[in-house]
């Protein structure tokens, strides 16, 4: 997979999610959400869900979990996705032809 394929899948997922999302909650999640709502008193419960997604995303990026999954699934990192270029494209490493090791040191 590649950077282009990752971008395409991101656009598809973004479209699929849309504005509204219905989520079923198990007992533990419902209990935790009730506690957070009671303690933090947001205007809407939706705000807590948005914050939770932001926190999960941030921790996934900061711990390297995002890069691990992107590298294994698409062979790119999150930074490469953000810049729209692979590391090899950024550094120019893919500009040069591959070296022929048998003739490498011959003059």
C-alpha positions as CSV (number, residue, x, y, z in Angstrom):
1,X,0.0,0.0,0.0
2,X,1.1,3.6,-0.4
3,X,0.5,7.2,0.6
4,X,-2.1,7.6,-2.2
5,X,-4.0,4.5,-1.0
6,X,-3.9,5.9,2.6
7,X,-5.3,9.2,1.4
8,X,-8.1,7.5,-0.5
9,X,-9.1,5.3,2.4
10,X,-9.1,8.4,4.7
11,X,-11.4,10.2,2.4
12,X,-13.7,7.2,2.2
13,X,-13.8,6.8,6.0
14,X,-14.4,10.5,6.4
15,X,-17.4,10.3,4.1
16,X,-18.7,7.2,5.8
17,X,-18.6,8.7,9.3
18,X,-20.5,11.9,8.2
19,X,-21.8,14.3,10.8
20,X,-23.8,11.9,13.1
21,X,-22.6,8.6,14.6
22,X,-24.7,6.2,16.5
23,X,-22.7,4.1,19.0
24,X,-24.0,1.4,21.3
25,X,-22.5,1.4,24.8
26,X,-21.8,-1.5,27.1
27,X,-22.5,-1.2,30.8
28,X,-18.9,-0.3,31.7
29,X,-18.7,2.4,29.1
30,X,-22.1,3.8,30.0
31,X,-21.0,4.0,33.7
32,X,-17.7,5.7,32.8
33,X,-19.5,8.2,30.6
34,X,-22.1,9.0,33.3
35,X,-19.2,9.6,35.8
36,X,-17.4,11.9,33.3
37,X,-20.6,13.8,32.6
38,X,-21.4,14.2,36.3
39,X,-17.9,15.4,37.1
40,X,-17.1,17.6,34.1
41,X,-20.6,18.9,33.4
42,X,-20.3,19.5,29.7
43,X,-23.1,21.2,27.8
44,X,-23.8,18.0,25.9
45,X,-22.6,14.4,26.2
46,X,-21.4,14.6,22.6
47,X,-18.7,17.0,23.8
48,X,-17.2,14.2,26.0
49,X,-17.1,11.8,23.1
50,X,-15.4,14.4,20.9
51,X,-12.8,15.0,23.7
52,X,-12.3,11.3,24.1
53,X,-11.6,10.8,20.4
54,X,-9.1,13.7,20.4
55,X,-7.3,12.2,23.4
56,X,-7.2,8.8,21.9
57,X,-5.9,10.2,18.6
58,X,-3.2,12.3,20.4
59,X,-2.0,9.4,22.6
60,X,-1.9,7.1,19.6
61,X,0.3,9.5,17.7
62,X,2.5,10.4,20.6
63,X,3.2,6.7,21.6
64,X,4.1,5.7,18.0
65,X,1.2,3.4,17.7
66,X,-0.2,5.3,14.8
67,X,3.1,5.1,12.9
68,X,3.3,1.4,13.6
69,X,-0.1,0.7,12.2
70,X,0.4,3.0,9.2
71,X,3.8,1.5,8.4
72,X,2.5,-2.0,8.6
73,X,-0.7,-1.3,6.6
74,X,0.4,1.4,4.1
75,X,4.2,1.6,4.4
76,X,4.1,5.3,5.4
77,X,4.2,7.2,8.7
78,X,1.8,9.8,10.0
79,X,4.4,12.6,9.3
80,X,4.6,11.3,5.7
81,X,0.8,11.4,5.4
82,X,0.8,15.0,6.7
83,X,3.4,16.2,4.3
84,X,2.1,14.2,1.4
85,X,5.6,12.8,0.7
86,X,7.4,9.7,1.8
87,X,10.7,10.1,3.6
88,X,12.6,8.9,0.4
89,X,10.8,11.6,-1.6
90,X,11.7,14.3,1.0
91,X,15.4,13.4,1.1
92,X,15.8,12.6,-2.6
93,X,16.9,9.1,-1.8
94,X,14.9,7.7,-4.7
95,X,16.5,10.0,-7.3
96,X,19.6,7.9,-7.6
97,X,19.9,4.5,-9.4
98,X,20.6,1.5,-7.3
99,X,24.3,0.6,-6.9
100,X,25.6,-2.5,-8.6
101,X,27.7,-4.0,-5.7
102,X,29.9,-6.1,-8.1
103,X,31.1,-3.0,-10.0
104,X,30.8,-0.5,-7.1
105,X,34.5,-0.2,-6.4
106,X,35.9,-0.7,-9.9
107,X,37.6,2.2,-11.6
